[in-house]
Amino acid sequence: MILFVTLIVLFATFLIGNRRYRWIYVLFKTLPRDLLAGFRFAQLNFTIWKWERNQETIPKLFTKLVDKHPDKVAFYIEDRQWTFRQVEEFSNRVSHYFKSLGYKKGDTVALLMENRPEYVGIWLGLSKIGVVTALINTNLSSDPLEHCIGVAKSKAVIFGSDFSKVISDLTDQTRRLELFEFKTGEKISSTPASVRCLKTELESQKTISPIVDIIATQPRDKVVYIYTSGTTGLPKAAVISNTRFMFIVIGVHAMVGIKGDDVYYNPLPLYHSAGGMVAAGQTVIFGVTNVLRKKFSATNYWSDCRKYKCTISNYIGEICRYLLTVHGDGNAVEHDVKKMIGNGLRPQIWNKFRDTFKIQNIYEFYGSTEGNSNLINIDNKIGAVGFVPRYAYGLYPIILIKCDENTGEPIRNNEGFCTQCEVDEPGILLGKINPRKVHSEFTGYADEKATKKKILKDVFQTGDLYFNSGDVLVQDELGYYYFRDRTGDTYRWKGENVSTSEVEAVISSIVDLKDSAVYGVQIPGTEGRAGMAAIVDPQNTLDLDQLSKGVKSKLPAYAIPMFLRVLDSAPLTGTFKLKKVDLQREGYDVSLVKDHRLYFYNAKLASYSPLTGDVYADIISGKMKL
């Protein structure tokens, strides 16, 4: 009956041809999706409301899980397994030890450690006494590491023995903090004698629950700091409260339909929100078994999933492309994974990835650790990062506003207010801030100045507040959102705006899924920025002729990268993104890029030619025009 009515409406709409009736088509087209999403959204809101009402926190919820199934496996890693009872007892030891040292609610301890069950046990144990854990990116050293420790006002640093050298290299000011080394092997430590051996210290601590302290924890208390990736500057410490953590975890749990008997493969770093909150959070809040790995390995990804009978796995950044590269066409891969959750799956390889590995459902999501404008794709819409029905703004207030294509700044009208984008019109994604609702709150960063920079005021009326995602998206008439660009990742050349993500996607398809990054570089005496591409080619197999022909045929002339840098290895962030800031700073300067191959696009030959010192000098002086 519904199908019959739908056909009638579509036919009538076609005959009438009046856009006033287009919404009827949209409604019937999206009704099944919206009903499912509405039910799940109601579920997660009811759950978070109930937990807030009952003053639930992560430590309280985890304690209940331990009582429910103490001997269920919480974490697998390599040949080890930790039950919920083991995690509980370890975390209790952490609580008692740091409380005995005088650490109290509101203090911060930095954690620098590889993936392992103890990682979760440490921050969970600290949260039981109200101490906040700053989850430090394990790729950092020197100044960026000191910045992350300092910006969170850390009173101590817990580090794995693999990081003893970077701790020893820190300045005296940072090393004057209390330092605790957690020995993770037989490696001889190079840290000062004043460093305490945490593993040894914990052995004498009680395993009973610090119940009085746990009862004192509140839903809005801070639990951890999770840092932004730092691709556009020094990382910022995002504040993650109990409610923030729970909402993200509940949201994924409800929207994806995760069950208690699922096994979740999680090779992502635990200091990152995808691995440490979205994935590991399923364990500490819902009792789902997590399979950890010290470091991501494309070669071992599916064999791990098969070994532990994983039913859900995750990805981020370019992981899906890496998996396709390792497991080429015709290579059958056996596993039990039915659902994959993540972000960064390019539309160009979506179908190939799904079909190659026989994944039933891909849940691509959009969001930032700290933001209130999170989205998720629950119906396998290729390329979409999520959706919100266009009539549901009141329930989930996120919106796109018009912005300057060059600067990314919001465009305001004569009255000083912003303008909502039309359908299919790119704009900056904003989320309305409402501290009374968990899904609309913005808890900000440890640095108050950084927090203020992300808040946009007087958007549609005087006094309203919105979180500025800094990302440019587009929404179609069915309500699906598509990521377009990050403000700052668009450059202007030859009077045209160039999207780095679009050029990267084209290059990736030409050079057989190699790592690539595109960014704008300045040429003296020219307006705007010229495009430059960095491609990782450790085996020296890059075919420059193929690349030249490919960019010429697939890109408009203004979007062809004028410079090319070929790298032997990939300078990646912890979320598997090339570090554009460092690459952009070095640019095409032959004096700075001595250990890599540099080329320029010779328009006359329609090919890339070596960028020699003489050619570089001619470009800088203006003698050679590109």
N, C-alpha and C positions, 0 to 999 in steps of 0.2 A: 504493500500500500504506500509506504513512504517513498519507495523507488518510483512508483507511478506518479505521485504528486510532484516529486522532484523533476521528473521528465516534463511534466506539464508546465511547471514554473520556468524551466530552462527554455522550453519552446516559446512560451509567451514572452519571455525576456528577449529572446532573439527576434521575434516578430516586432515587438514594440520598439526595441532599439533605444530605449530611454534610460539614461544612466541612473535615474531615480530608483529604478527597479534592480539595479545591479547588486544591491545589498541582499536581495532575496537569494540570488545565485550564491553569493559568498556564504550566507547563513547555512544553506543546505550542503554546500561543499565542505564546510568546516565543522558542522554540527557533531559528528561522531568524535572528532578530535577534541573539540571544546568540552563536550560532556565528560569525556574521560579525564581531561586535564582538570576540569572543575571539581570533579569528585576527589581526585588525588590532592588538589590544592586545599580543599576543605579538610581532608584527612590530616594533612601536615599542619594546618593552622589550628585544628582542634587539639592535636597532640602537643604543639608548642604552648598553646593556651593552658592546657591541663597541667603541663610540667611547670610552667611559670606559677600557676595558682598553687601548686603543691611545693613550690620553692625547690624544685629539682635542680641539681647541678650534675656535671659530668661525674665527679666522684661518687655522688649518691646513686646515680643510675648504674655505674659500673659495679658498685657493691651489690646491687640487686641481681645483676647478671651472674656474679660469682655465687651467690646463694642459689640461683636457679640451676646452673650447670657448672660446678667448680672444675670438673675434669674434662670439659670440652676443650678442644684445641683452639686457642686464641690466635697464635702465630706459628707459622712454619717458616724456617729459614735454613736453607741447605739441609743438613741432616739433623737439625735440632727442631724441637717443638716445645712451645710453652702453653700450658693450660691457663685457663682463667684464674685458677687458684695460685699458680706460680706468678702471674703478673700482679695479682693482688698482694701477695706476700712480699714480692720485691718492692713494689711501690710503697707499701707500708714501712719497710725498712728505710726507704728514702725519706719519707715523711718524718719519722722519729729522729733520724740522724740530723737532718737540717734544722729541725725544731730544737734539738739539743744544742746546736751551735748558735741559737739565737735568731734564726731567720723567721720572719713573721709575715703576716698578710700584707701584700703590697710590695714586698721586696722582689727584685728581679735577679734571676740566675741565667746566664747564657749557656747554651748547650751546643757543642760542636762535636758531632759523632756520626759515624756511618750508620746505615740502616741496620737495626737489630731490635729484638723485642725489648731490650733494656732501655732503648731510646724512649719508647712510649711509656715504659714503667717509670722513668725518671720524671718526665713532665707531669704524668698522672700523680705520682707521689708528691711532688712539689705542690700541685694544685690542691691536694687534700689539706694543706696547711695555709692555703691562700697565697703561695708564692708563685709569681708569674715566670714562665720560662721563655726566653728569647731563642727561637729556633734558628740557628745560624747556618747559612749556606756553606757547605763543606768545600766549595771551590774558592773561597775567599782567603786572602792572606794580606799581610802588611796593612796599609792604610784603610782599604775597604773593610777589612775584618775589625780593625780597631774602631772604625766608625760605627759598625753594627753593634758592637759590644757597648760602646759609649752612649749611643743615642737611646738605648733602652734603659740607661742608668743601672747597668748590671753591677751587682755587688760581688759576684763570683762567676767563674767560668768552669764548666764541666766539659772535659774534652776526652775523646778516645785517644789511645796511644798512637794511632796513625797520624795524629795532628800535633804531636809533641814538638816537632820542629817549628811549625808556624807559630806555636805559642811561645817558644823560646825566642823567636825573632821579633816579638812585639816590643814596644817601648817599655821602659821601666814603669811608667805611669800605669799601663794596663797590667803589667805583671805584678804590680803591687796588690791587685785584687786577689781574693782567695781563689786558689787554683786547685781543681780536683781532677786527677787523671783517672779515667776508667780504662784499665788495662784490657785490651781486646786480643792479646796474643802473647807470644814469647819475645816480641821485639823489645830491645833495650831502650829505655827512655832516655831522651837527651834534655829533659826538663830540669829545672833547678830542684835542689834537695828539699826546698820548702813546700813543694807540691805534695798534696795528700793523695794517697792511693784510695780512691773511692770504693773500689771493689772490696778491698780489705776492710775498710771502715764499716761497710754495710753488713758484713758477716756477723757482727756482734749485736746488731739492732733487733728489736722486737718485730715480729711479723703480724701482730694483732692490729686491727684497724684503729686509727686515731679518730674514733667515732665523734668525740666532742668537737674536734676541728672540722670534720666533714659536715657535721650538722650546721656549723657556723658559716659555711660557704653559701653565697647568694647567687641567684641566676645572672645578675648583671656584673658579677665580679670578673675581672680579667683572668684569663687562663694562660694564654700564650701570646707572643708576638710572632707573626709570620711576615717575612720581609718580601717586598716587591722585588722583581728580578734584577733591577738595576740596569736594564738595557739602555735607559736614557739618562743615567746619572747614578749617584749613590743610592743604594737601597733604602727604602723607608719601612719602618717597623709598624705594620698594621696591627691594631688592637683587636684581639679576638676574645670576646667574653664567652661565658658559658652559653648564653642564649644565642649568640652569633654562631658559635661552633655547632650547637644543637640544631639550629635552623638549617644550616647548610647540609648537615648530615641527614636530617629528616627529609629535606627537600629532595635530595638525590634518592634516598631510600624509597620515598613514596612515588616519585615520578617515574623511576625506573622499575619499580616493583620488585625490589630485592627481598629475598626470603631468608629466614633464619638458617636454613640448611645450605645456602649458597656458599661457595668458596671463592674468595676474591683475590685474584692475582695482582700484586702491587709491587712492581719493580721501581716505582718512582721514589725520589728522595723524600724522606719523612719531614724534612724542614720546609717542604713546599705544600701549599694548600691542597693540591690534587692528591698527593700521596699521603700527607700527614693528617689531613682533615677529611676530605671526601672519602678516601679509601679506609684509612686506619680508624676513622671515626665510626665506620660501620661496625667495627669490633668493640670499641669501648662504650658505645651507646646501644647497639642492637644485637651484639653477640655473634656477628658474622665472622667466620674464620678468615684471616688474612694470610696470604703467602708473600713473604718479604724476600727481597733480593738486595744484596749490598750495593750493586750497581746494575743499571739496565744493560741487558745484552740482547741484541736482535737475534743472535744465533741461538740462544737458549730460551727465548721467549716462549715458543710453543711447546718445547720439550718440558719446560717447567710446568706449564699449564696442564700438560698431559700427566706428568708425574703426580701432581697433587689433586688431579681431577677438578680443576678450577672451572666454574660455570660463568664467572664474570671476570673481566680484566679491564685495565685502563690504559690510556695513551695520552700523550700530550705533545705539542709541537710537531716534530717531524718523525715521530716513532713509527707511524703507519707506513711512511715512505721507506724507512729503514727496513721494516719487515718485508715489504715487497721486494726490495733490492736483494735481500739475503735469500728469500724464498721465491725464486723466479717462476715463470710460467711452467706448468707441468709438474711442479714439485708438490705432491700431495702432503698435507699437514694434518695429522690427527690430533684432535683435542675435543674437550667437552664445552668450550666457551660458547655461550649463546648470546651474551650481551657484552658490549664494549662501551665504556664511558670515558669521555675526554673532550679535549678541544684542540683544534689545529689540523683536522683532517681536511685536506684540500679537495674541493669539488671535483677537480680533474682526475683524482684517483679513487674517489669514493666507491663507485661501482666495482672497479677492479679489485679493490681491497676487500669489499664485502663478498664478492663472488669467489675470489681466490681462497679466502680462509673460511668461507661458508658461515659468516656471522649473521644471525637472524635479525638482531636489532643493534643499531649504532645510535648511541645517545650523545650527540655532539652538544656541548653546552657552551655558554658564554658567561663570563663574569670575572670579577677581580676579587682578590682575597678580602679586600676591605669594602667593596662596593655594594650598593643596594639595588642594582639593576641586573640581576642574574636571570638567565634564560636557559631553557633546555629544549632540545628537539626530541620529542617522544614518538614520532611516527615516521622516522627514516626519510624525511624530506631532504633530498640531496642538496648539500651546500648550506642549509639553514642552520643557524646557531640557536634556534628556539623560536618561540612565537608568543604573542599575546593577542587575543581577539581585539579588534579595533574598537569594540563596544565595551571592553572590560577595563578601561583606564582607571575607573573608580576603585576596582578591586586590586589592581596591581599597577600603581601609578608610575610607569616608565614612559618616556616620550622622546621623540627625535625633534631637535630644533635646527633651524637653518643656521649655517655658519659660513664664514669666509673661507673659500677654497684654498687660499694661499696661506693664511695664518692659523686656520682652525678656530678662530675666535667666534663666539656667538654673534649673530647679527641682531641688533636691536632696532625697533621702529622709532618713530618720532616721539612716542610716549615713553620710550626707554625700556620696553618689554621685548621679549623674544617671540619668535613666530614658529609655530609647529610646522613640520615638514608635511608635504603632500605625499600620497602614495607613490612609491618608487623614487622618492627624492632623498638623496643622501643627507644625513645630518648627524650632529653630535647626540649621543644617547645620554639622557639624564634620568635620574631616579629621584622622585620626590622624597624628601626626608621627613619622617614622622617618628620621633623617638618612642611613641607609645606602641608602635607596631614593629615587631622584630624584623619582618621582611622589608620594612622601609626605613629602619634606623641606619645611621652612619656612625660607627664608633671611632673612626678616624685613626690617627697614627700616634706613636709615642711623642713625636715632634708636633707641637700645637700649630706651628707656622705651616707645616706641610698639610695639616688637616684643613686649615682655613683656605689654602690654595685650591682644594678640591670642591669647595662649596660655592655654588652659584646662587646669588641672591636676586630677588625681585625679577623672577623669570617671567611669570604671567600676571602677577599682581604684587603689590608692595608687601614685603615681608616674607614671601614664600622662600623656601630653601630647597635646593636640589643638589644631589651629588653629580659632579661632572665626570663622566667616565673617561673623557678624553679620546674616545673612540668614535669613528664615523661608521654608521651602519645605515642600512636601507630596509624599509618594511614594504612588503607587497600588499596587495589588496586582501589577501587571505590572512594577513597578520603575521606571516613568517618574516623573521629578521635575518639579514645576511651581513656578515662583517665586510666592510669595505676598506677601511684603513685606520691606522692609529694617527691621531694628529701629530704631525712632526715626521710621519713616514710618507708624506707626499711632498714632492718637490716640483718646481716650475722650471721648464726649459723650452726655449723657442716660443714663449708665450702660451704654453700649454701645461696643464697640470698632469703630473705623472704619478700613478699609484705604484709604490714599491712592491706591494703584495701581488699585484697583477703581473708585473714584469718578472718577479721571482717565479710565479707559477708557469709562465711561458718558458723561461730558461730551464726550469726543472724538467719540463716535458721534452725539451730538446736534448739535454745532456744526460738523459737516462737517470733521473732522480738523484743527481748529486746534490750535496749541500750547496746552497747559494744564498747570497744576501745582496740586496740592491739598496743604494743610498745615493744622496745627492752630494756633489763636491763642487767647490767654487773654482772658476777659471778667471784670472784677473782680466778686467776689461769687458766682461760679459755679464748679461743680466740673468739672474736666477742661478740655478745649479745644474750642472751636467750630471747625467746618470753614470754610476759606476757599479759594476757587479764584481763580487768576490765569489769564486767557485773553488770548492775543495776537491783536489784531484791528487791524492797520495800515490796512485799507481801511474800517474802521467799518461792517462789514456784519453784526455780531452781532445776532441777533434775540433780544432778552431775553424776549419772550413765548414763543417756541419753547423757549428754554432753561428757563424756569420750568416750563412744562408737562412738558418732558422729564424733569427731575430729580424732579418730583413723581410721575410715573408709573413711573419706573425705579428710584428709590432709596427705601429706608425713610426715614421722617421724620427720624430721628436722623442719617442720613448726608448729608442735603441740606446743601450748604455754606451757612452763615449769612451769609457775606460774599463779595462778588465784586469782583475788581479786573480792569479791562480795560486792557491795555497796548498801546502803539503798536509796540513792538519787543520781541524776545525776548532777555532776558539769559541767554545759553546758556553752558554749560561747553564744553570742547573735545570732549566726547563727546555733544553735542547734547541736553543735559538742562537744563531751566530751573533757575536758581540759587535753590533753595528757601531757603537760609540768609538771603540778602539780603531775599527777599520776606517771609519769616516775621518777620524783625526789624522791618520797617516795618509789617507787619500791616495794620490798617484805620484807622490813625491819620491823620485828614484833614490834620493839620499836616505830616506827613511825605510823604504821597502826593498832592502838589498837581498833578502833571502827568499823572495818570491818572484814569480814571473809577472811582468806588467805589459799590457798591450793597450793600444788605442784603436778606435774604430776609424779606419781610413775610408771615408765616404766615396772617394774616387774609385777605389778598388772593391768597395762593399765588403770589406773583410777586416779582421783584426790583425794589426801589425805590431811588432815589438816596440815598446816604448823605451827608446834609448835616452841617454843623457842629453844628446843634441836635440832630439825631438821634444823632450820635456822643456828644454830651454826655449825652443821656438814657440811652444804653446804658451808658456808663462809670459814671454815677451810680447805676444800677440802677433808674431811673424806667421805662425800657422793658425788658421781658423778651423774650428771643428763644427 
